[in-house]
Structure formats: C-alpha cells, structure tokens
Amino acid sequence: MHNLAELRGGHAFEGRDEKFFVAAINRAINQVVLQNTMTGERTFVDLNRLYDQVQKGELRYSGRNGQGHETHVRVLTDAALSEHSKAEYRFRLEVVTEVERLLGCGHGAVEAYALSAQTISMPEALRDQVFSARTVRRWYSAYRKGGEKALAPAHARKGRTRAEYTKAHDELIRKVIYDNSEKARLTIKDLCTKANLQLSRRPNAQPTEHIRYAQVRRLLMELPWAIRHASKFEPKLRRAIMSFGVESYVVEQPFERVEMDYCKLPIAPIMSESNRSEVEVWAALAIDIATGHLLAAEVFTAPPNGMDALQTFQRACYGLDDTQFERAGIQNRMQVCGAITEVVVDNGSEFRNASFTQLADLGVKVTFAPSYSPYRKPFVERSVGALKAFVSSLPGSNVNRVAPGEPDLKRASRDACITVDRLQDFVNAFIFDDYALRELSRHELTTCLLGETSGITPAQRMQNKLQQFTPAPPISEEAFRLARMVRYERTLQKYGIEFETLHYSSPELRLLHQQIGISTQSLVVPDKLEIFVDPLDVRTIHVVHPFTKKRFTADLKYELPHAMTFEHFKEARDFARAEFKSESSTAIVRAFRIRVMGAVEDLERKAKAGTRRDKKAKRVHATFISKAKKAIEQPALKETELSATATPQLEHAQSGPGELDMAQLKPVRRIGRPAK
C-alpha cells in the first residue's frame, strides 16, 4: 500500500461490500471525508482511525477511483486506440487533474470546470475540436464513477474513417442549422445526422466522406447567441427570437422602436370614495425595445379607443412629471422623453383607426404585426403578464385561485376599496419601482436579442444609453392635439357654432356670418361648416373656412385654466348649477376640482369632521349645564346656604344683573346621533 501521508482527493478504498473514495481532506484537524460510490453518503473519518482500519484490513486501498496505478499505462498501450485518441486521453486526464487541484484549493465546481478548460493547453491534434466547461463536467463525472479508464475516448478507434474539414462542409452545416433552427427541439447529434444525409445525396460525394460531431458543434458554437440557444426556450419565445433575427428589427438606441398593446386588468376598483360603484378597467402599455423600459401604462374605465391609444403614445413620449411622481410616491424617479421613430401594434380597433394612424403624418412609422402572432411583439406581451400579476395581488382582484379560468367576482366585490385614480398611481409605482429594477436575466428574450450574458435592469440600460445618445425632442403637444381632433359638420348661427350644447364664437365666425348668413341654400356656400373637435380639450375648436379652406379657432365662452373632456365639463357644469347656483367660469372650475378630480372627498371629510366636533361640543355643554342645575336643587346644598358674612372671600361670586342665573336655565334636549 502507498503511504497515506500522500493521500489526496479521489483515492479509493474498498471494504467488505462497499466502495469509498476520498471526497475532501482537512489536514488542519486530520479529518477525511469518505463518500460511498453507490449511495453517495458522506462519512467524516479521523485520519488516525483510517490508518487503523487499513492496518487491520477493514479497508483496502485500491488506487484512484477504484483503478490501480497501472491503468494509465494500460490505456496508453492499448493497440485498438489510435494516436489521436491517446492524445485526447492525455488531454482529458490533465484537465481532470486540474479540476481536482482547483477543487482542493477551494474553488467552486462551476468555476473549476471553466478554469480548467481554459488553462490546459490543447494538443496540436485536437485544435479542430471545441471543449467547453460543460464537456469538462461530463469528463469529471465519468472519471469519478469509472476512474481513468472512463476517460479513454471510444469514438476514434483504428479503422474508422477520419473526417476532413473543408469549406464546403462548413457551408453545408450552416445551411442545415439555419434550415432546422425553427424546430422546437433539436440536438447536435440530429444536426450531424441531417448534414451527413444531405452530404450523401450529393452527386460527387465519396463513400468514405462524412461530417463529424465535433465539426457541427464547432460551427454551432460560432453562431449568434440567439440561434445557438433558441431551442432552450418555449416555442413562442423561440419563434420570437427567430422572427426578430432580421436586420429590420435591430435597434440600439432608446425610442427607436416601441411596442404597444392593451389588456383588461383583473381587478374591480371603485370610481371614488363618494361613488363606490365598481367598474371594469383596462390598461394600454408602451415599452421601449432597446432598453426593455416600460414607458407608459395608462388606466381606462372602458376598452381603449383610438384617442386612448394616442394618449398612451403621448405619455410614452413625455413621461411622468414631478407632480405624478410625488403623488404616487415613486422612489426610482427617472424622467425620460424623446421622439419615437417606430411603433409596433396589432390589428385591434384601437390602433386601426384614423386617429391613431395620423401618427404617420407626424413622422412616426406605424407597423402592424401579423394577425394571431403575439410573438411578433413579445416585449409588450411580457410586460402585460407582469402588470396583470401585480394587479392580481391588490385588494379587489377577481383572480380565482381555486378555478383560474373563472373570475371570483364575489370576492372582488367584497374587497373593492381602491379608486381608479389610486390604481393609476399604483401602476406608475410598479413601472418605476418594480419592473424597471428587475434584472433582465429573468427576461430571456431581451437578454437573448441583445446578446447579453449577465443581468442588467431596464433602468440601468436606459441610463447607460442616455449617457451616449440624446434622443430627439418629442412631438409637440399641439401636434398631438391636432392628431386627436375629430371631424364634424355644424350649422353657423348668429351667436357662433353650437356643439354638444356648448357655444363657440370668435371674430372670424362673426365676420363669416355677416358674409354668408345662416344656412344658405347657395351652391357655392355649404349649409354646414366643417369643424374639428378635440375630445380631450373642450376649450377651443377648429373651423374650416368655406372659401379659403384654412382653419381658424373658435373659443368657448368660459375661461378654463386646463383642458377638460366634454363629459367632465358637463358634469362640472351641472354640479355648479345644483350646488353653487352659478354657471360662471370660477364655479365650473371649482365644481370640476370637486366632482371630477376628487376634491369632493376632502370636502366631505372636512365637513364630517366639523359636524362631529360641533356635536361633541354641544353634548359636553348640555351635560355641564344639566349637572350644574341638579347640583343646585340638591337638599344638602339648600340647608348650608353660603352667606356673605360666613364667606367674605366669595363676595365677587354673587350673581349680578348681567351674570348667569343657574335657576333660570332650561334643560337642553340632547339630539341623538343619526343611525349609520
């Protein structure tokens, strides 16, 4: 037996019916870790006890991993192995020895495999082969199970045909790889078989000519990351990787290409604290492809239309302002804005309309993805899934944990407490404080397309990109307003033009009325004028002159500080009529803040608090008066009346003509609190 002072990891011992090998050695405390080769169990044994067991014959040293020291010589003298196989065997043995050395130095297994594959120099006979860390792991696993004999290559025996590398073979292999890259699952062995099959069908092919496994693997490792690892992902994700491998989808800068989509959120919020009726909500999203950053996510109480999609696009161009950041309590505040070059959408009605397609007139390329192909815009589809998962965790969610296919409307109605405006704040906080801080190693698609191997967050990528590139300024808000405008026809009246019970006037309209009058029957002048209305801004409309065909503005008679929709304006006007008995601009603006913007909740809360304080003060005052009156009427106090002689110090306490007479007080009836 060899001296145990030279004991190293991998040395094997045999007992009665068991086999052990040294998994680790701690020489500081003279302890050895023995692992059972059959069960994998590890046992901690003192070095002195190991000596005793070997001397008593309970354990017998059997070399490295069960192989004797003559194994190495026997393998190299095997006449059935070629010189190429012997060179590969020596290389494998050196690599495995280096792995054991690195493991003994404290390196991790993954790190040891990678370092050993890079450190050991490859023999000249193996220059055409590729050995990765995964291959080294396979060698070391075989070595631990079968010893040095398991490292002997069995695929290059004498008498087998040796493959010759040519450029024609490389071109054939690349063609086979690209032709079969859309397969859901394909191994290198399958590619090698298909390549040899096509090679045998060539008219000038030699019978002994074939393509080796190593050659196919070498070319596959040289291909782009997206093609090489496409089969590791789901079929939809794999199709997305293949579809975006074309040159037209290569993007490097922010705002160069944006994807948009909308979805129905699995939650039932309430309209406001005063109006607790439950509503359904939808969200329209826009995400940047170059960075993976979610630019906008707008919440609507109806299925988005062309105006809503245009509003989401405008939000993606301008981002959030300081007020919105502060209201949502966002920590990771990042204000980005720029002009979007191209937007990718599906064929939904919210995108296939005149309002949204007017972006083409503003210099934005609108690309419609093929029908029933969500993998053609995978970035926004993944963000939709992440947003739904976040919303399903909020109170009021209708996600059914028991039966996922059926929404739990009863639980959603019971837990509904979030208003629509508050839900929008929650979504904005999710974008910047959660989704923007996720490492892209979790987003396999983004990592795959950009060729990254380490995780990086969308916020970091956006900041890195903006340090090297300054986006163009976004489209002006007036241009967005012109794109939102809808065409109508209205009759010219003496006071101007009436639209949705609102009157618009301007000096141009008065002059035009003097020229053509009211609804003429002339063939030159039309009966109705062409107007353009912005559904999100009630303050002005555009009128087309019937002669010059130029637009001029007509203003509303009210002076409004900010934009309002027609529905909001009518609601605020009706509220001002009922509560303030006025239709002035000030009353309408105040009613808009109260009724539409949610300030009514604060007013009602303050009013309730004031009412409660008044009621409490009245109750305390009435209780004090009643107690004082009862105290005066008690007999004990009547028998011991206080006189001025007995208590001269209380002369100032006598009741005067202007002072309170406790006997004349009337009891106050206590008003009970109304039932809830």
N, C-alpha and C positions, 0 to 999 in steps of 0.2 A: 504494500500500500504506500502511496505517496505521503509525504509529510503534510500533516493537516495545518501546519503553520502557513502553507501556501494555499489554503482553502479560499475559493472565490465563488462568486455567484454563478450558478449553472452546474456546479459539481453535483453528481447524483449519488444516492445511496439506496441500497436495496435491503429490505427487511425480510420477514417471513413471506407475506403475501402482498406487500406494499412496496411502492417505489416513491422516493422523495428526491427533491433537488433543492439546492440552496437558493432561496429567493432573495435574501438580504443578509448582510453581516454587519453587526455593530461591534466593532473591535474595542470601543471605549468601555463597554460593560461586558465584553466577552460573551456576546449572545448571537445566536444564529437562528434565522427563520427558515424552517423546512416546510415545503409545500408538497402536498400529496399530488402526484401526477394524475391520479384517477378522479379523486373527488374535488381537488382544488383547495382543500382545507389547509390552513397555515398553522404551524406549531412553533412556539418560541422555546428554544433549547439552549441551555448554557453550553459553552464550548467545552468545559471540563466533562460535562455529562456526555457530550458527543464523543469525546475521546474514550470514555469508559465503555460506551456501547460498541464502539468499533473494536476495542481490545477484547471485549467479551464475546464478540461475534454476533451480537444482536443486529448490527448494521454492517453492511459490506459496501466499500467504495467501488463504484462501477464506472468511473470516468465522468465525462461531461455529458449530461443529459442521457445517461444510460449507455453511452458509446465508449468503447475503450480508446486508448491513445493511438491504436493502430488504424482507427477508422479513417483518419485523414490520409494516411499513406495508401490504404486500400482503395480509396476513391480515386486518387490521382494515378494509380497504376491499373485502373480498370481499362481493359482493351476495347470495351464496347463504346467508350466515350471518345468523342473527337477532341482535338486540341482546343477548338472553340468552346466546347462545353467545360473543359478543365479550366480554361481561363475565366469563364463565368463563375465556376465553382470557387476559385480562389478569391474572386472579387466579392462574391456573396459572403464568404467566410470572413473576410476583412471587414465588411460592412457590419455583420452581426457582432463581431468582436468589438467594434467601435460603439455599437449600440449598448452593449453590456458595460463598457467603460463609462459612457455618459450617464447611464442609469445609476451606476455606483457612485458617481460624482454628485448626484442629487438632481439631475435634470429630469424633467417630465418625459413621459413616453412619447408624446407628440413632438416635442422639441428634439428628443434624441433621434427619432426617425428622420426628421428633416435635416438635422445637422450631419448625421452620418451619410445621408445621400449626397450632401454637398461636399463633405470633407474628403472622402476617399476618392482618389483619382481613378478614373475609368481606364481599363486596359485599351490598347490600340485595337484589339479585335472586337471590342464592344462599342466602338464610337458611334455606330449607327443605331444603337438602342437607347431607349429612354427609361430611366429608373427614377420613380418618384418616391415620396415618403410613404405612400400607400403600398408600393411594392416592397419597401423595406419592412414595413409592418407585417406583410404576408410572409416574408422570409424569416423574420424573427419568430413568428408564431409557429412556423413549421420546424424551426430549429429547437424551440422549447419542447415540442412534442416528440420529435423524432431524432434530435441530435444533428451531428454534422452530416450524416448520410442523407438527411432530408433536404440538404442544400444542393445536392447534386442535380443539375438540370437533366430532365428526361426527354426534352423535345429536340435535341440535336445529336442523336446517335449517328454513328457511321452508316453510310449507305443512303441516308435521306438526302433529298435534293436541296441544295443551298440556293436561296433566293438572291437574285442580283437586282440591285436598285437602279432604276432608270427613270428619266423624267416622264416617260410615257406612263409608267406605273403610277407615279405621283399624280399625274393629271387624272388617271382613271379612278384612283382612290378618292380624290377630291370630288369628282363628279358623283361617285356613289354616295359619299357623305351628304352632299347637298340634295341629292335626289331623295334620300331617305331621312332627311332631317325633320320632316313633319310627322314621323312615326311617334306614337305615344311612348313606346319603349323600344330601344334598340341598343344592343351591346356591341362591343368592338369585335367580338367573335362573329356576330351576324354580318357586320360590315365587311369583315375579311372574307367570309363565305361568298357574299354577293359580289365582291370585287374579283375573286378568283373565277366565279361563274361567268362574269362578263369577259374576263380575260380569255377564258377557254373558248368563247364564241367568236373571237377574232379570227379572221381568215389566215393570218400569218403567225398564229400562236404556236409555240413549241410545246410538245407534250410534257417536258420537264419544267416548264416555266410556271411559276406560281408566286403569289404575294404572301409575305409573312405577316404574322400578327403584329410583330414589333414595328413593321413599316406603317401599318394602318394606324397604330397607336401614336407613332411619332407625328404623323401628319394631323391627326386629330388634336393632339396637344398644341399644335401650332395655329389652330383655327381660333377665331374670336371666342371670347368667353360665352357669349350668348348662344352660339351654335354648339359649343362643347358641352354645356350643362343644360341644354334645353330639355332633355329627357328626364331631368330630375324633378321638374315641376309638374303641376297639374296640367291636363290637356288644354284648358282655356288659357292658362298663363303661358304655356308653350306656344300656342297659336299667336298670342300677343307678341311674344318675343320674335317669332318668325315674321309676323306682319310688319313689325317696326324695324326690321333689319335693312329696309330700303334706305336710299340716300335722302329721300324727301322728308324722312322723319328725324333726321339727325339734328338735334338742337343743342346749343351750347350756352346761350345767353338767356337770362330771365325775360319774360313777356314775349319771347319769340313764338311760342306756341302754347295755347291754353285749351284745356278741355272743360266742357260744361255739361251738366245734366241736372235732373231734379228727381226728388223722391218724396214719398209720403212718410212722415215721421210716426213711429209707433207710440204716440202719446196723445192724451186728451187734455190740453190746457184749458183754462178759463179765460174769458175775454178781459175781465178786470176784477178788482175787488168788489166794485159795486154791481157789476153784471157777471154773475158766476155761472153763466151758461157755458157749457162745454162746446168746443169747436174742434174741427179737424185741421191739421196743419201740414203744410208741405215745405220743402226746403229746396232752393236752387243753389248749386255749388259751381265754383270755378277754381281750377287748380293749375298751377304752373308746372310744365313738364320738365324743364331744365333743372329745377331745384326740388320738385316734389312739395312745394309750399302751397297750402290751401289759401287762395287769395280772398275768397268771399264765400259766405253761406247765408243767404237771406231766407227768412221765415215768412210764409204767407198763409192766410187763412182760407185760401181757395187754390185749386190747381193753377200753377203758374201759366200765364199767357205771354204774348209777345212783349208787353210792357214790363212784366215782372222779369223776364229774361234779360231785357235791355237794362233794367235797373240793377240786376246782379252783375252784368258786364261792366256797368259804370262803377259799381263798388269795387270790382276787381282792379279797375284802372286806378282808382283814387285811394282805396284802403280806408281804414278807420281813422277818425280824428281823435284829438285828446279827450273830448267830452265822452265819446263812446268808450274809450279805454278806461276812463275813470269810473263811468257808470257800471261797467262790467267787472271792475276790479282786476284787470289783467296785469300780471307781473311781467311777463316777457313781451314788452311793447316794442313792436317793430313796424314802423311806418314805411311802406314801400309803395311807389306809384310809378307808372310808366305806360307807354303806348303799346297795346297788344297788337302783334303783327298778324297772327292767325288764330282762329278759334275753331275747335272741332266739336261738333254736336251731332245728335242723332236726328231722325226724321220725325220727331214729335211735332205736334201742332204749335207748341210754344216757341219753336225755332223756325218752322216752315210757315212764316207769315211775313207780311210786308213790313211790319215794324222792326223785327229783328234783322231781316235781310238788308235793311237800309245801312247796316254797318259796312257793307261793301262800298257804299258811296263815301264813307268816312275813311277809306283806306285800309279796312280790315278784311282779310281773306276769310270767308266763311266756308268751312269744309264739312260736308255732310257724310258721316260714316255710313257704311252699308247697313241695310236693314237686318235685324236679328244678329248683330255682330257686336256684342258688348265688349269683346276683347280688343276691338279697334280703338277704344278709348279706356284703357284699363286703369289709368291713374285716377280718374274721377270715380270710376266704379269702386275702387278700393276705398276712396275717401267716403263714399256713400255708406259702405259697410261699416266703417269706423264710426261715422256720425250716428248711424242707427244703433250701434252697440252702446254708444254713450247715452243717447236719449232714452234707451230702454232701461237704464239704471236710475232715472229720475222718478220722483213720485208722480203718479198719474199715468204711468206707462201701461199700455194694454198688451204687453207681451205675455203670452201664456206659457209658463214654464212646464206645465204638465202636457198640454197639447200644443206644440209650437205652431201648428197650422191654423189654429183658431184664436183670434184675439180675445183677451179677457176684458170685456167691456165693463163688467160689473166691478171688478177691482179698480179699473181706471177711473170710473165714476166716483168710487168711494174715496180714492186718494188724490183726486184732482185738486191742486192748490196753486199751481204755477200759472201765472198770467202769460199771455202771448209775448208781451214786451220783455218780461223776465226770461222767458225761454230764448229769445234772441240774444240776450246778454250771456246766458249760459253757453249758447252755441259759439259766440265770439270768444269767450274764455276757453272753450275747448280747442278752438283753432290755434290759438297762440300759446296757451299754457300746457297743452297736451299733445296735439297732433304735430305741431311744429318742433317738439322736443323729442320725438320718437326717433330712435336710430334707424337708418334706412336698411340695416341688415335684416330688419323684420319685413321690409318691403322688398321682396326678392326681385320684383320686376324692375324697380328703379335702379337697384344695385346692378342688375344684370345688364340693362340697357346702357348704363354709364360706365360699365367695366370696373366697378369698384369691388374691392375685396374686404374693406373694413367699414364698420357702421359710421354714418355721419348723419346728423339731423338736418331736416329741411331748413331750419333757421340758420344753421352754420353754413350750409351751402349757399343760401341766399346772401348772407353777409360776405362770404368769400367772393361770390360772383360780382356783387355790387362794388367791391373794392377794385376790381379790374375792369368793370364795364358800367357805364352810366346810361340807363335807359332813356329813350326819347320821352319828352313830356307827353302826358296823356291827352286824349281828345278833350276839347273844351266842353264845359257843361252846357253852353248854348248849342253846340253841335248835337249833343245828346238830346237836348230838348227838341230841337228841330226833327231829329230822327224819331222821337216818340209821338210827334203830332199825327193826328188822325184827320182825314179829310171829311168835311160835311158841307151841306148846302143850306143856307138860311136866307130868308127874305129881309131886305133892307127896310127898316121902319124909320119913322121920324126921329125917335129917340136913339136909334142905332140898330144893333142886332141883338136879338134875344136867343140865348142858348141855354137849355136846361133851366128855364125860369130866371136866368141871370141876364142882366142888361149890360151890354158893352157899347162904348161910344168913344169917339176920337174926332179931332178936327177934320181928318180926311174923310170920315164917314159922313159928317155934316155937309161937307163940300160935295161929296158924291151924291148925297140925297138931293141937294139943290140942282144937280145936273140931270139926273135920270128919274127922280121922283120915286114913288112907291110902286114896286111890282109892275113895271111897264109891260105892255104887250108887244114891244118892238122886237123885230127880228135881230136887230143889232145888239141890243142890251138884253141880257138874260133876265128871267124873272127872279132868280135866286142867285146870291153871290156865293162864291166858293170860299170857305173858311177852313182853317187848320187849328185844331184844339189839342193842347197838351193835357192828357188825363190826370197828370200828377201836379199840375200848376193851374189854378183857376184864375190867376190874376190877369192874364192877357191872352188874347187870341190873335191869329194872323188872318188877314183878309186879303184876298187876291183882287186887284183892281180889274174890272171887266175890260178896260181898254188897253192899259199898258201891261197887264199880266204880271205886275210886280206886287210883292207883298208889303203890307203896312200893318201896324199893330193897332188893336183896339183894347182899351183898358176897362177893367171892372170899376164900378163907382165906389167900391170900398178900397181903403188903403190897408193892405195886409203886409206885415213885415216879412213873412216867409210863405213858401208855397203850401197850398192845400189841394187835396183832391176835391172833386165835385161832391162826393158823398160826405166827406168830412166838413166841407163848408156848409152844406145844407143842414147837417146835424148840429153844427155850432150855431147857425142862424136860428133854427127852431128852439134851441136851448136858450139863446139870448132873448128871444121873444117871450118865452114862458117864465124865465127866472128874473131877467133884468128889465123886462118891458121896454126893450130898446133894440134897434137894428143898426146902431152906429158901428163904425169900424172897431172902436175900443171894446164895445160889448161883445162883438163877434170874436175878436182875438181872445178876450178873456174866456168866453164860452168854449173856444177851441182848446185852450190850455186845460180847462176843467173837464170838458166832456170827452175830448179825443186823446189828449196827451196824458191823461191820468191824474191831473191835479185835483180832480174831484175827490179822490181817495184821501188826499191830505186834508182837504177842507172838511170832509165828513168826519175824519178822525179828530180834527181840532174841535169841531162843533160838539161831537160826542163828549170829548174830554171836558170842554167848558160846561156843558149841561150837567155832567156828573159832579163837577166841583160846585156848581150853584146849588144842586140838590143836596149835596152833603152839607154845605154851609147853612142852608135853611133848616135841615134836620137838627144840626147842632144848636142853632139859635133857638128853635122851638123847644128842644129838650131843656136848655138852660132856663128859659122863661117858666116853663111848667114846674121845674124843680124849685125855683125861687118862690113861686106862688104857693106851692104846697108847704114850703118851709114857714111862710108867714102864718098860714092857717093852722099850724100845729098848736095844741093847748099848752104845751110846756113853754113855748115862747110867749104866749099871752100872759101867763102868770108872772113871768120875770120880765116885765117890760123895762126897757132901758130908759132911764131918766137923765135929764141934763145934769142934775146935781151929783148923781152917782157916777156918771161917766162924763166929766167935763171935757175929757180929751176928744170926745166924739161930737162936739158941737157942730163941726163942719159937715157932719153926715146927715143932719136933719134935712128933710125934704123941703125944698123951696118951691116957689111958683113955677120955675122953669125946669124943675128936676123930675125924674121918673117916679111915679107913684105906683108901687108894686100892686096895690089893692085894686087899682082900676084897669089892670092889664086883662085882656081877654085871651082865653086859650086859643092857640093856633092849631088848626086841623092839619094833621100830618098827611101829606099826599103820598100814597104808596107808589113804589116803582112799577112801571108797566111790565107786564109779563113778556118774556123773551119769545 
